[in-house]
Amino acid sequence: LVGEMRRDGLAPNLACYTPALAACADAAEWRPALELWESLLRDGITPDALAAGAALDACLAGRVPQSGLAVVEQLEQVRTRRPPRRLFTRAEAAAALAATPAPPNDTPP
């Protein structure tokens, strides 16, 4: 959708990006979500917590929590107000969980 808008000479805004990011999250498509996120930033659009949350959800669904944490950190850099703590909490918890080794399987082969 965002690409089609550009081809038609229209400039996508936050109201276009946020549902596209949410659709990526619903489909666990983290790569397209990160591409959209980077495009949003390149376009000079200041993201909000909804857009960042959708990008974070896509990263978590795609099992790349470090990328989700990076999204939240980028949000903090471009916003004048600090992002909601719950975004950091979700991203940090998922990243920590991903870094924890899985417990050994106690069942005999």
Secondary structure by P-SEA (a helix, b strand, c coil): caaaaaaacccccaaaaaaaaaaaaaacaaaaaaaaaaaaaaacccccaaaaaaaaaaaaaacaaaaaaaaaaaaaaaccccccaaaaaaaaaaaaaaacccccccccc
